[in-house]
Amino acid sequence: MTDLAGELQRLHEAGTTEEFVDAVWDLRDSAYDHPEAWTGLTAETLFRLRGRRWRVS
């Protein structure tokens, strides 16, 4: 089983564009490999995770 919380935390803590893109791709891979871990996660929840901090340079 994947550590969804840890992967979401990594996305939240991304400080550069490269870190952000890497985290998004890892989340995508996790969703593909372990769809059962993603059943309770909505797009709204994902995008609220960063809120206004989602301005990565």
Stockholm file with secondary structure:
# STOCKHOLM 1.0

chainA/1-57         MTDLAGELQRLHEAGTTEEFVDAVWDLRDSAYDHPEAWTGLTAETLFRLRGRRWRVS
#=GR chainA/1-57 SS CCCHHHHHHHHHHCCSHHHHHHHHHHHHHHHHHCGGGGTTCCHHHHHHTTGGGCCCC
#=GC SS_cons        CCCHHHHHHHHHHCCSHHHHHHHHHHHHHHHHHCGGGGTTCCHHHHHHTTGGGCCCC
//
